[in-house]
Amino acid sequence: MDLVERRAGQVILSYFEKDLRIERKDTNQGGIDIVTEADRESEEIILGAIRKEFPDHDVVSEERPPEIKGSRWRWFVDPLDGTVNFAHGYPVFSISMALMEGSTLVAGMVYDPLRDECFSATRGGGAFLNGRRIRVSGTPRLDQSVVATGFPYDRAYSSENNVVEFSRVVTRVQGMRRGGSAAIDLAYVSCGRLEGFWELKLKPWDQAAGMLLVEEAGGRVSDRTGSPTDVYTLSVVATNGLIHGQLVNLLASPL
């Protein structure tokens, strides 16, 4: 598995700002959710490495059916998080990989190939950026914080679309960001570039690695009610811990 994320990243970069074959995965919802050949080639490199090193492990990856073998070990792989950004030439996207033993996340990695930034964490071992230990921000107040969010693909068709929550938060924070890669947003919370992040309806491959990064960097992760959660949650809130209650309370408050 050594340097597999960088090999996959080089493949992704070879397609960036080039003409792409784009497939639309959700034609019943307007075709917002897409996949490109860069996603598929990156995925093949990563899954090939997992199969070679850990042939008995379960694998859940975004662009193909799960490989479930009954193992206590399970990988979550997003070979290109931020495909819409990538397809538009917008320079925010990443590779996300996480490993779970039973119900416990034990390792996670988010790699930004454009900036050659590799965020990594192991359970109990801390969080790192290119080998340097990282910690969450020490900002104690929401009005001094920069937070990020995103919106689900079905936002035009579902009332659970994060628009109301966004309206609650945007006027109460120092800055609001919508990067388009949940994995990068979570990684940025872990290193203090953001104080918080929340989103609805993410998949395990979007959030698993980033959740562990935040926890190992000293932050807090919960669902939108503030309750403990896991990689299968349909709502995630990740913060530096100091603003967690403030953000959760604001998300739950009326307009």
Phi, psi and omega in degrees: 000357184300122174065017180298325181295326179287325175296316177295322179298322178295323176296314179302313182295332179294339178262346189294134181061028174246169174293131185238148166275119184246127174253141179258121188272344188229059184300337177284351180239025175091004176073027181288321182276119188233166174220147180235172177295336176294317175305312188290321180289320176300316180299319182296321177297313183292312181294325176299320179292320178295315180298323181291315185275327186224067188296340182266356184283148170287148178224128175240112183234154191295320194261009178208164181299149179299147173254095186253116184243003180086015180284155172281351179257134180220128176264142170242126187230125166244105187288342177202094179271119186106038184297323179298314175305309183304314183294335179265002182076015180274124194275057174220104178197166188201172169248136181230131179221139176216152179237131180240136172251116188063240178252013185247124172292129182242341179204148178207151180213134172235125183240126176258103185291333179294321182259000184050047178250120180246111176267131182218152179207148170232148181300119180081358184251359180090177181239148188218151171238113184049042176086355180260131182298139180235156178223156176290166179295153175262014181292126188264349189235144181296323183285357174252008190253151168253124182234159182233159176207181176208178184228141182291156181297333182267024187299334180279349187238346184243141177287341174271079190236003176075002181290316179296316179298318177302316181297326178293320191272325193300328181272359185249000183241163177291323180205149179236136179233149175225088190283325180097001172226105181300324180298317177293318178304314179295319177299322180290329172296319184295331182255006174089005176287332172235150174272335184199164179205141170216154177196161178248149167063030172286161176260161180305322181291338177287323196241344188301307182298316182294325177299315179293320177305313181297314180298316182287343175270004176098008180268191182229142178232134178211180166275183187290348175269355184091003182276153175303150185214182180220188187291345182267005182299147176265359173213132180230138172233124180230129184217179173287001181091321184289328180257007190299309181299320179298316181290317179299316180296322180291321178297330183269352186276157176286160176294000000 
